Amino acid sequence: LPRAAALFGLASTLWEGQGMGFIVDTLIGITPQSNAPALALVRSLGAKEHGTVPGLCWLHDAGRNVPGLLTTFNREAVPQRAASI
């Protein structure tokens, strides 16, 4: 279910909604390298990976910065049909 919900959210943002035209062309994301489940989800959704940036993510509970994976999603990666319920 988390993957389906994430895919719906991506598609709803990237594809036309109710005749409004495109909302955004590209979504940029950062995911902490230390969060294995989140990395697995982002990768399963077809994110384009642009590299790891040292200290990109702040982990409040740990009180420190950790490396983050920089990713993007665009309409080529996210099918329009995923915006339908």
All heavy atoms as an XYZ file, in Angstrom:
624
protein
N       0.808     -1.207      0.000
C       0.000      0.000      0.000
C       0.853      1.275      0.000
O       0.518      2.218     -0.694
C      -0.974     -0.016      1.157
C      -1.929      1.184      1.225
C      -2.808      1.261     -0.011
C      -2.730      1.136      2.483
N       1.961      1.355      0.763
C       2.749      2.589      0.727
C       3.259      2.915     -0.681
O       3.262      4.073     -1.088
C       3.915      2.326      1.676
C       3.432      1.271      2.594
C       2.491      0.429      1.770
N       3.652      1.891     -1.450
C       4.142      2.132     -2.799
C       3.017      2.663     -3.682
O       3.203      3.611     -4.444
C       4.728      0.860     -3.409
C       5.333      1.121     -4.778
C       5.934     -0.155     -5.392
N       6.586      0.151     -6.634
C       5.971      0.409     -7.788
N       4.658      0.390     -7.845
N       6.650      0.686     -8.880
N       1.834      2.073     -3.589
C       0.699      2.527     -4.391
C       0.311      3.961     -4.040
O       0.035      4.774     -4.922
C      -0.493      1.590     -4.198
N       0.315      4.279     -2.756
C      -0.025      5.638     -2.327
C       1.026      6.636     -2.814
O       0.688      7.735     -3.262
C      -0.148      5.689     -0.811
N       2.293      6.262     -2.735
C       3.367      7.148     -3.198
C       3.285      7.356     -4.705
O       3.432      8.483     -5.200
C       4.721      6.573     -2.813
N       3.023      6.294     -5.441
C       2.909      6.395     -6.890
C       1.714      7.273     -7.279
O       1.806      8.104     -8.186
C       2.772      5.001     -7.514
C       2.865      4.923     -9.023
C       4.182      5.511     -9.529
C       2.728      3.480     -9.477
N       0.603      7.131     -6.582
C      -0.565      7.978     -6.827
C      -0.229      9.449     -6.580
O      -0.580     10.326     -7.371
C      -1.740      7.553     -5.947
C      -2.923      8.465     -6.052
C      -3.766      8.400     -7.155
C      -3.186      9.402     -5.076
C      -4.859      9.258     -7.270
C      -4.273     10.257     -5.169
C      -5.106     10.182     -6.281
N       0.465      9.730     -5.498
C       0.845     11.102     -5.190
C       1.769     11.699     -6.242
O       1.591     12.847     -6.661
N       2.742     10.926     -6.676
C       3.656     11.392     -7.728
C       2.897     11.678     -9.017
O       3.055     12.734     -9.630
C       4.736     10.343     -7.996
C       5.821     10.181     -6.944
C       6.635      8.927     -7.236
C       6.701     11.406     -6.892
N       2.086     10.718     -9.437
C       1.356     10.862    -10.698
C       0.367     12.019    -10.638
O       0.223     12.771    -11.609
C       0.630      9.559    -11.035
N      -0.298     12.193     -9.513
C      -1.263     13.283     -9.375
C      -0.593     14.644     -9.454
O      -1.198     15.621     -9.893
C      -1.999     13.164     -8.043
O      -2.743     11.972     -8.010
N       0.650     14.711     -9.027
C       1.394     15.967     -9.066
C       1.975     16.242    -10.444
O       2.017     17.389    -10.890
C       2.523     15.946     -8.018
O       1.953     15.674     -6.734
C       3.256     17.271     -7.967
N       2.411     15.189    -11.131
C       3.096     15.358    -12.415
C       2.170     15.413    -13.627
O       2.544     15.948    -14.664
C       4.111     14.227    -12.617
C       5.332     14.275    -11.704
C       6.076     12.953    -11.757
C       6.239     15.431    -12.088
N       0.985     14.836    -13.508
C       0.093     14.778    -14.664
C      -1.073     15.741    -14.503
O      -1.419     16.147    -13.402
C      -0.415     13.359    -14.893
C       0.667     12.480    -15.415
C       1.455     11.623    -14.694
C       1.137     12.404    -16.755
N       2.366     11.013    -15.497
C       2.194     11.466    -16.779
C       0.766     13.016    -17.941
C       2.881     11.142    -17.936
C       1.451     12.689    -19.099
C       2.497     11.763    -19.089
N      -1.704     16.049    -15.589
C      -2.804     17.001    -15.616
C      -3.929     16.570    -14.675
O      -4.293     15.409    -14.622
C      -3.341     17.105    -17.042
C      -4.389     18.155    -17.233
C      -4.800     18.282    -18.688
O      -4.158     17.689    -19.560
O      -5.786     18.969    -18.926
N      -4.495     17.537    -13.976
C      -5.599     17.249    -13.077
C      -6.774     18.171    -13.333
O      -6.617     19.381    -13.291
N      -7.915     17.612    -13.639
C      -9.151     18.362    -13.834
C      -8.973     19.555    -14.782
O      -9.455     20.647    -14.510
C      -9.680     18.842    -12.480
C      -9.985     17.734    -11.496
C     -11.167     16.876    -11.922
O     -12.022     17.310    -12.672
N     -11.209     15.642    -11.461
N      -8.254     19.361    -15.879
C      -8.081     20.412    -16.869
C      -7.198     21.562    -16.426
O      -7.172     22.611    -17.066
N      -6.449     21.384    -15.355
C      -5.609     22.457    -14.838
C      -4.271     22.552    -15.572
O      -3.529     23.490    -15.369
C      -5.331     22.239    -13.341
C      -6.569     22.324    -12.496
S      -6.378     21.849    -10.741
C      -4.650     21.790    -10.466
N      -3.966     21.578    -16.399
C      -2.648     21.560    -17.031
C      -1.649     20.925    -16.093
O      -1.985     20.424    -15.034
N      -0.394     20.927    -16.502
C       0.632     20.308    -15.669
C       0.859     21.135    -14.415
O       0.915     22.359    -14.451
C       1.950     20.179    -16.435
C       1.868     19.219    -17.587
C       2.183     19.625    -18.863
C       1.468     17.911    -17.387
C       2.112     18.746    -19.926
C       1.385     17.025    -18.437
C       1.707     17.441    -19.707
N       0.987     20.456    -13.305
C       1.219     21.140    -12.040
C       2.716     21.439    -11.899
O       3.098     22.560    -11.640
C       0.684     20.292    -10.871
C      -0.829     20.100    -11.042
C       1.010     20.939     -9.539
C      -1.438     19.114    -10.084
N       3.562     20.434    -12.080
C       5.015     20.615    -12.075
C       5.613     19.699    -13.136
O       5.012     18.704    -13.520
C       5.655     20.316    -10.700
C       5.182     21.263     -9.632
C       5.407     18.891    -10.275
N       6.801     20.028    -13.599
C       7.481     19.201    -14.589
C       8.360     18.135    -13.949
O       8.487     17.036    -14.457
C       8.349     20.063    -15.505
C       7.512     20.935    -16.416
O       6.483     20.451    -16.915
O       7.887     22.094    -16.620
N       9.006     18.480    -12.858
C       9.954     17.579    -12.210
C       9.841     17.722    -10.702
O       9.739     18.830    -10.182
C      11.400     17.926    -12.635
O      11.506     17.819    -14.052
C      12.408     16.985    -12.005
N       9.854     16.601    -10.027
C       9.892     16.596     -8.566
C      11.306     16.229     -8.139
O      11.891     15.268     -8.649
C       8.923     15.563     -7.999
C       7.448     15.856     -8.195
C       6.612     14.654     -7.769
C       7.050     17.081     -7.402
N      11.859     16.984     -7.214
C      13.199     16.733     -6.698
C      13.051     16.188     -5.286
O      12.277     16.734     -4.480
C      14.031     18.026     -6.683
C      14.154     18.574     -8.095
C      15.407     17.784     -6.055
C      14.715     19.971     -8.174
N      13.776     15.129     -4.996
C      13.686     14.536     -3.674
C      15.041     14.317     -3.049
O      16.048     14.186     -3.739
N      15.053     14.299     -1.721
C      16.246     13.902     -0.974
C      15.818     12.849      0.038
O      14.763     12.945      0.653
C      16.928     15.089     -0.271
C      15.972     15.843      0.641
C      17.539     16.036     -1.280
C      16.655     16.878      1.515
N      16.629     11.816      0.134
C      16.329     10.712      1.039
C      17.589     10.400      1.834
O      18.655     10.214      1.252
C      15.906      9.460      0.252
O      14.838      9.805     -0.640
C      15.451      8.355      1.178
N      17.488     10.350      3.156
C      18.665     10.016      3.956
C      19.207      8.633      3.595
O      18.447      7.668      3.497
C      18.149     10.026      5.394
C      16.877     10.799      5.356
C      16.311     10.597      3.993
N      20.506      8.546      3.401
C      21.142      7.258      3.082
C      20.922      6.239      4.192
O      20.960      5.038      3.953
C      22.633      7.451      2.849
C      22.981      8.033      1.512
C      22.696      7.084      0.355
O      21.970      7.437     -0.546
N      23.236      5.908      0.377
N      20.690      6.714      5.412
C      20.518      5.816      6.554
C      19.113      5.222      6.635
O      18.858      4.362      7.473
C      20.842      6.567      7.850
O      19.984      7.695      7.992
N      18.189      5.654      5.787
C      16.806      5.180      5.832
C      16.585      4.152      4.718
O      16.074      4.469      3.647
C      15.852      6.370      5.695
C      14.416      5.990      5.976
O      14.025      4.827      5.825
N      13.618      6.967      6.358
N      16.965      2.918      4.982
C      16.894      1.855      3.970
C      15.485      1.636      3.419
O      15.321      1.484      2.202
C      17.465      0.554      4.530
N      14.430      1.619      4.248
C      13.087      1.430      3.684
C      12.684      2.560      2.733
O      12.076      2.323      1.693
C      12.177      1.390      4.915
C      13.061      0.971      6.039
C      14.396      1.578      5.723
N      13.019      3.788      3.081
C      12.685      4.920      2.208
C      13.468      4.853      0.907
O      12.922      5.121     -0.174
C      12.953      6.240      2.920
N      14.741      4.484      0.977
C      15.548      4.334     -0.240
C      14.967      3.253     -1.145
O      14.884      3.430     -2.365
C      16.997      3.991      0.104
C      17.839      5.111      0.676
C      19.182      4.565      1.158
C      18.049      6.209     -0.350
N      14.559      2.144     -0.555
C      13.968      1.053     -1.338
C      12.691      1.517     -2.023
O      12.454      1.203     -3.197
C      13.702     -0.153     -0.444
N      11.863      2.286     -1.329
C      10.614      2.788     -1.902
C      10.901      3.735     -3.062
O      10.333      3.594     -4.151
C       9.771      3.492     -0.840
C       8.487      4.152     -1.346
C       7.542      3.117     -1.954
C       7.819      4.924     -0.226
N      11.774      4.697     -2.846
C      12.106      5.675     -3.888
C      12.641      4.970     -5.132
O      12.254      5.279     -6.260
C      13.116      6.710     -3.342
C      13.729      7.534     -4.439
C      12.442      7.608     -2.325
N      13.499      4.006     -4.923
C      14.076      3.266     -6.063
C      13.021      2.419     -6.763
O      13.020      2.312     -7.983
C      15.248      2.427     -5.586
C      16.453      3.284     -5.245
C      17.600      2.499     -4.683
N      18.782      3.342     -4.588
C      19.673      3.254     -3.614
N      19.536      2.355     -2.645
N      20.719      4.065     -3.610
N      12.099      1.836     -5.998
C      11.058      0.997     -6.615
C      10.092      1.829     -7.454
O       9.428      1.305     -8.342
C      10.287      0.218     -5.546
O       9.356      1.045     -4.874
N      10.012      3.115     -7.161
C       9.125      4.010     -7.911
C       9.770      4.528     -9.198
O       9.125      5.226     -9.972
C       8.709      5.188     -7.031
C       7.819      4.826     -5.848
C       7.711      6.003     -4.889
C       6.453      4.377     -6.318
N      11.033      4.219     -9.403
C      11.703      4.607    -10.637
C      12.381      5.963    -10.599
O      12.558      6.605    -11.640
N      12.798      6.403     -9.430
C      13.484      7.693     -9.323
C      14.788      7.663    -10.112
O      15.474      6.653    -10.172
C      13.788      8.014     -7.863
N      15.111      8.795    -10.710
C      16.421      8.953    -11.339
C      17.367      9.447    -10.251
O      17.113     10.463     -9.610
C      16.363      9.954    -12.488
C      17.691     10.123    -13.171
C      17.596     11.034    -14.367
C      18.967     11.138    -15.033
N      18.936     12.068    -16.159
N      18.434      8.706    -10.032
C      19.381      9.050     -8.980
C      20.472      9.962     -9.536
O      21.046      9.698    -10.580
C      19.991      7.782     -8.391
C      18.949      6.891     -7.731
C      19.541      5.680     -7.044
O      20.731      5.695     -6.664
O      18.786      4.706     -6.884
N      20.743     11.041     -8.793
C      21.746     12.018     -9.221
C      22.972     12.026     -8.330
O      23.877     12.823     -8.564
C      21.123     13.418     -9.266
C      20.023     13.517    -10.262
N      20.243     13.700    -11.603
C      18.682     13.416    -10.109
C      19.084     13.735    -12.235
N      18.125     13.553    -11.348
N      22.997     11.187     -7.332
C      24.176     11.087     -6.479
C      23.868     11.333     -5.014
O      22.781     11.773     -4.640
N      24.865     11.038     -4.214
C      24.767     11.222     -2.779
C      25.524     12.486     -2.395
O      26.644     12.708     -2.844
C      25.364     10.004     -2.039
O      24.617      8.844     -2.421
C      25.279     10.159     -0.541
N      24.900     13.299     -1.568
C      25.502     14.555     -1.120
C      25.796     14.424      0.372
O      24.872     14.198      1.170
C      24.555     15.748     -1.376
C      25.195     17.045     -0.900
C      24.178     15.824     -2.848
N      27.064     14.560      0.776
C      27.400     14.466      2.202
C      26.661     15.529      3.016
O      26.566     16.690      2.609
C      28.908     14.730      2.241
C      29.377     14.439      0.851
C      28.234     14.795     -0.060
N      26.120     15.117      4.153
C      25.479     16.052      5.076
C      24.194     16.698      4.582
O      23.738     17.680      5.145
N      23.575     16.163      3.554
C      22.386     16.775      2.958
C      21.154     16.715      3.870
O      20.316     17.602      3.838
C      22.072     16.103      1.620
C      20.920     16.659      0.804
C      21.218     18.106      0.395
C      20.678     15.805     -0.424
N      21.051     15.674      4.680
C      19.846     15.467      5.487
C      20.144     15.634      6.974
O      21.120     15.100      7.492
C      19.299     14.064      5.254
S      18.850     13.734      3.551
N      19.257     16.358      7.645
C      19.358     16.524      9.090
C      18.458     15.504      9.762
O      17.267     15.413      9.453
C      18.935     17.933      9.501
C      18.822     18.119     10.978
C      17.667     18.198     11.700
C      19.883     18.240     11.913
N      17.948     18.370     13.032
C      19.315     18.389     13.197
C      21.274     18.221     11.814
C      20.071     18.533     14.353
C      22.036     18.370     12.966
C      21.434     18.527     14.206
N      19.030     14.700     10.646
C      18.251     13.742     11.434
C      18.068     14.329     12.829
O      19.004     14.354     13.638
C      18.957     12.389     11.508
C      19.120     11.633     10.208
C      19.771     10.278     10.456
C      17.790     11.459      9.500
N      16.871     14.797     13.097
C      16.594     15.467     14.367
C      16.866     14.560     15.559
O      17.512     14.966     16.533
C      15.146     15.960     14.386
C      14.771     16.608     15.675
N      15.200     17.864     16.023
C      14.031     16.158     16.715
C      14.734     18.177     17.213
N      14.014     17.151     17.655
N      16.357     13.322     15.499
C      16.508     12.413     16.637
C      17.971     12.098     16.936
O      18.349     11.923     18.088
C      15.743     11.115     16.398
C      14.234     11.328     16.427
O      13.792     12.405     16.880
O      13.508     10.427     15.983
N      18.790     12.036     15.888
C      20.214     11.739     16.066
C      21.024     13.010     16.328
O      22.165     12.938     16.790
C      20.752     11.025     14.829
N      20.453     14.164     15.990
C      21.151     15.420     16.199
C      22.350     15.623     15.286
O      23.344     16.233     15.680
N      22.248     15.106     14.061
C      23.383     15.240     13.142
C      22.922     15.187     11.693
O      21.806     14.771     11.397
C      24.410     14.152     13.391
C      23.870     12.750     13.151
C      24.894     11.685     13.551
N      24.290     10.369     13.524
C      24.260      9.569     12.461
N      24.824      9.951     11.336
N      23.674      8.395     12.509
N      23.806     15.616     10.818
C      23.558     15.511      9.387
C      24.090     14.185      8.882
O      25.090     13.674      9.403
C      24.259     16.644      8.628
C      23.564     17.957      8.825
O      23.670     18.545      9.893
N      22.855     18.404      7.833
N      23.403     13.644      7.869
C      23.842     12.401      7.233
C      23.777     12.598      5.714
O      23.091     13.498      5.230
C      22.947     11.201      7.646
C      23.056     10.930      9.142
C      21.512     11.425      7.232
N      24.481     11.756      4.975
C      24.407     11.854      3.517
C      22.986     11.619      3.026
O      22.219     10.870      3.623
C      25.336     10.734      3.035
C      26.226     10.441      4.186
C      25.412     10.712      5.416
N      22.648     12.272      1.927
C      21.326     12.105      1.336
C      21.430     11.818     -0.146
O      22.315     12.333     -0.833
N      20.533     10.988     -0.635
C      20.451     10.670     -2.052
C      19.562     11.701     -2.726
O      18.423     11.909     -2.311
C      19.868      9.266     -2.254
C      19.684      8.820     -3.693
C      21.034      8.694     -4.401
C      18.917      7.512     -3.752
N      20.075     12.350     -3.751
C      19.325     13.338     -4.523
C      18.681     12.621     -5.712
O      19.364     11.940     -6.478
C      20.263     14.442     -5.005
C      19.642     15.579     -5.802
C      18.666     16.360     -4.936
C      20.732     16.500     -6.316
N      17.357     12.751     -5.842
C      16.626     12.062     -6.904
C      15.647     13.013     -7.583
O      15.305     14.061     -7.043
C      15.811     10.877     -6.341
O      14.930     11.355     -5.329
C      16.710      9.796     -5.787
N      15.203     12.610     -8.774
C      14.140     13.333     -9.468
C      13.147     12.337    -10.051
O      13.472     11.189    -10.339
C      14.669     14.229    -10.605
O      15.399     13.432    -11.538
C      15.544     15.349    -10.079
N      11.932     12.823    -10.207
C      10.870     12.108    -10.916
C      10.324     13.056    -11.971
O      10.174     14.243    -11.722
C       9.709     11.742     -9.979
C      10.008     10.666     -9.000
C      10.417     10.983     -7.717
C       9.862      9.334     -9.339
C      10.674      9.992     -6.792
C      10.118      8.338     -8.428
C      10.534      8.673     -7.145
N      10.003     12.516    -13.146
C       9.332     13.306    -14.184
C       8.262     12.437    -14.829
O       8.072     11.290    -14.441
C      10.326     13.859    -15.204
C      11.102     12.762    -15.885
O      10.620     11.657    -16.067
N      12.327     13.072    -16.278
N       7.556     12.989    -15.812
C       6.456     12.247    -16.424
C       6.907     10.995    -17.179
O       6.129     10.059    -17.319
C       5.644     13.173    -17.333
C       4.813     14.150    -16.525
C       3.838     14.929    -17.358
N       4.280     16.166    -17.948
C       4.818     17.193    -17.315
N       5.076     17.127    -16.043
N       5.128     18.293    -17.960
N       8.128     10.971    -17.658
C       8.615      9.760    -18.337
C       8.748      8.588    -17.359
O       8.628      7.440    -17.744
C       9.960     10.020    -19.019
C       9.872     10.893    -20.252
C       9.773     12.381    -19.914
O      10.416     12.831    -18.941
O       9.028     13.088    -20.613
N       8.988      8.896    -16.085
C       9.199      7.847    -15.082
C       7.917      7.430    -14.369
O       7.853      6.354    -13.797
C      10.213      8.329    -14.047
N       6.895      8.290    -14.393
C       5.671      8.025    -13.634
C       4.497      7.941    -14.603
O       4.146      8.929    -15.242
C       5.427      9.147    -12.592
C       4.159      8.873    -11.807
C       6.624      9.268    -11.657
N       3.872      6.776    -14.729
C       2.760      6.637    -15.679
C       1.531      7.447    -15.285
O       1.174      7.537    -14.113
C       2.457      5.142    -15.650
C       2.988      4.648    -14.357
C       4.133      5.549    -13.987
N       0.885      8.038    -16.286
C      -0.302      8.846    -16.042
C      -1.419      8.031    -15.410
O      -2.150      8.524    -14.568
C      -0.776      9.463    -17.339
C      -1.951     10.413    -17.160
C      -2.356     11.109    -18.453
O      -1.948     10.701    -19.536
N      -3.141     12.145    -18.337
N      -1.556      6.768    -15.790
C      -2.627      5.932    -15.267
C      -2.545      5.780    -13.747
O      -3.546      5.478    -13.106
C      -2.625      4.565    -15.951
C      -1.435      3.708    -15.614
C      -1.457      2.373    -16.360
N      -0.313      1.574    -16.021
C       0.897      1.715    -16.554
N       1.115      2.631    -17.473
N       1.895      0.938    -16.187
N      -1.383      6.017    -13.161
C      -1.247      5.902    -11.712
C      -1.975      7.024    -10.976
O      -2.193      6.929     -9.777
C       0.234      5.903    -11.330
N      -2.388      8.074    -11.696
C      -3.129      9.174    -11.063
C      -4.614      8.858    -10.934
O      -5.351      9.606    -10.311
C      -2.943     10.465    -11.856
N      -5.036      7.737    -11.503
C      -6.456      7.338    -11.419
C      -6.690      6.468    -10.203
O      -5.855      5.644     -9.845
C      -6.851      6.549    -12.671
O      -6.629      7.325    -13.811
N      -7.815      6.658     -9.614
C      -8.154      5.812     -8.444
C      -8.887      4.585     -8.937
O      -9.684      4.605     -9.802
C      -9.020      6.592     -7.442
C      -8.186      7.711     -6.848
C      -9.551      5.686     -6.365
C      -8.924      8.585     -5.864
